[in-house]
Amino acid sequence: MQLVLERRAERSAFIAIASPLIAIALTLVTMAALFALLGKNPLYALYVYFIQPLTDSYTLQEIAVKATPLVMIGVGLSLCYIANVWNIGAEGQFTIGAVCGSWLAVHTNGSGAGYWVLPAMLLLGAVGGALYALIPALCKVRFGASEILTSLMLVYVADLFMDYLVRGPWRDPHGLNFPTTADFDPVATVPTLIEGSRLHAGAIGALIFVMLATVMLGRTIKGFEIRVVGAAPRAARFSGFNSNQLVIFTFLVSGALAGLAGIIEVAGPIGHLQPGISPGYGFTAIIVAFLGRLNPVGILIAGLFLALTFIGGEGAQISLKVPLDLTKVFQGILLFYVLACDSLIVYRIRLISTLRKPAHGIA
Amino acid sequence: MLNPISAPRTSADVPLLQAIGITKLYGTFKANDAIDLDLYPREIHALLGENGAGKSTLVKAMYGLIQPSAGELRWMGEKIELTGPSDARARGIAMVFQHFSLFDNLTVAENVALGLDGKESFAAMSARLAQFSQDYGLPLDPKREVWRLSVGERQRIEIVRALMQNPKLLILDEPTAVLTPQEADQLFVVLDRLRSEGKALLYISHKLDEVKRLCDTATILRAGKKVATCNPRQETAASLARMMVGADIGEVKATTVHATTVPRLVIRDLSLEPDDPHGVRLQNISVEVLGGEILGIAGVAGNGQDELFAALSGERFSPAEGNIVIDGEAAGLLSVTARRKLGAAFVPEERLGHGTAPRMRLSENALLTGHAASGMVKRGFIDRPATLSMVDRTTKTFDVRKAKRDPEAVSLSGGNLQKFVVGREILREPIVLVVSQPTWGVDAGAAAVIRQALIDLSSRGTAVLVISQDLDELAEIADRIAVMFHGRLSEPLPRAQATREKLGLLMGGASASQPSAQIERSHAVGA
């Protein structure tokens, strides 16, 4: 018997929805095997990872808190990926957005500035992220540099830049020499949705962006342009769409969303600028974008699911004594399966009997 | 040149490949219904039929691509079941597809190597490739990358690749659709030689005169059933067409003289460097297309037609804005969208990937060229009902056959997609229409619909420029015909003066402008 991939006449709508679920199921099976190899009870481990966080209101809120940046960044990245533009540097744009917004918070700290501070910070964060994303976009358009490399490398530049700021000029003088800025003023802080919880208004923002992206992709000519450039570049050019302009547009939008997510994270749940503001949101959001089938609503669901793996990973670290890095292993396996299962949308798997050898077989 | 005499077959001869009662079901749909077909060595057998008649299905079964639901194949009298194309190739069945299966980024030699099952070294194979292509008069540079080649050259790769397998049976699907008469004649020499070498050939075509000229036997399919097997030389083109369609095909209505004196499309001294090193440089191209006339541009593929199309559509800018004038507006530096807004419409040669986004729905493909000036976009938002109604109108006016209301472009057959692509532009009632290879790989019925639509459009005052390698087509619809050779365009000849011989000489590059001008003058004197 032989497995062959056979092209489908039309893409399968059923598999388009089922593919992420198949990927998740395969990931769970693989993870269970991994837990078994580590000497843990696989079923209990999966329970700790994926069910326990859903049974507690605190962890449920934490899932929403973690999903907020993932969804915002993922929505932006999906626009790039649909257009065949490969922004891998959302982590850096996230950091620069956080830095740009924090600049205002640090410099108005204790000055009694009014309520304009937070909106201005959000704007600065979005603009900062967008401009930082513009660098790889221009390098690609102007010099043909691979945006995959340039955007990725700029992540480390951003990281070190922020590190310098919080250890140097922006360090809190009363902070016992910890590398962190002073806590932001209340006017520079994203309000929480529930008293005493970390769930903040940014979550609503993420939902709004999901809706905006849905409308844009499905209903507007700009969304159509993004889809055509990705699906058939030559037809897009014939249609009158300029792919270079689109590279810049998608990088700007995804950079702005990542930067906004960065400043919201810093001005929200964290409350000050410090190293390690992100457990890799910018990279995990790539998985979110693909697991969500580059569809805004799918990205919302995928963002919640991957946030669950962050929370579940922390729980597993405590109750199972497994390393936190297992979460990254999990996310990597998941991305692998997602991409593999996606081929089933355009292809079908068929079993072909090879028992009937040609008469004068090749032997 | 051709040698139509083949040794008379006797009843004792065993067919090389025999199909008996081949039936193929897709769901409840019978794509093939109990078809019998006998292919003999030293014979060119034509397979005729409209799009959807079941030719492709039958051929796929004979090449092992699909398994028939019922019936059997016999190879030299022995029952066989083909497990796949490599099994078919191992037996000596080779096929040249209508749609090329080539990797654009690989060279000619690499593509051929991928298609061969043998174990010879790459260098040996390259040498054999060069030898074969030279022997059979199908020149190819083994080191060139495929994406730089014209459609005609790409087809040569497919043919040479098939020949290099030394097949006993060669199946050719619409091989002359992209060739000039001279190129086709060369191919016929090749096919004739293969016949005399003792091979069996199965020749799928819509061109009835070709079949009459070349083939010994013809089998005609209609709606999945075999209608007849006959000797095409004893039939007329009309009788063959009647068997194919089941009714008489209407002749394209002759054009009445309706050309105005207003030039709607002007190309003025256009010279353009190619944007890739193997492209063709356009040199001093000047021509006017009047409202109400069809100007044909003939020429062998790869002589600058693609570059000219890109310059006209705005996919490439001209050096100066005055190089191209659309309806009185200098358009050389305008974008595709801006040119469409001036009332120009374009139909490129490649239906899939250029004229349409293959994996997008027809409504979205209507938007592809309609977003500029057809009221399908309001304040940046897409008017879905408007795009769907465009699909419906095109479907109705041009008889586009499809499985559902709004399928993906790739799921349509070639002829139906072409009717859609041409129809979508014609329904916009453009002032200028530039169309490249309007009926490439399209069945006779669809081709007649498209040609008639072009004629009707021009009679409503539109300037129509048709780039085509099909001289019969140009003779049928064009008022004047010019020839492209090495990036230059000859003086257009009025249709009455544009004989095949004269055009053929120009296509071969026999001195560009002087002789044709002289010929014109002598005609003028003669008249």
Interface residues (C-beta under 8 A of the other chain):
Chain A: A9 E10 R11 R219 T220 I221 K222 F224 R227 V228 A231 A232 R234 A235 A236 R237 F238 S239 G240 N242 I352 S353 T354 R356 K357 P358 A359 H360 I362
Chain B: E78 I80 E81 T83 G84 D87 A90 R91 S313 G314 E315 S335 V336 T337 R340 F346 P348 E350 G353 H354 G355 T356 A357 P358 R359 M360 E364 L367 L368 T369 H371 A372 V377 G380 F381 I382 R384 P407 E408 V410 S411
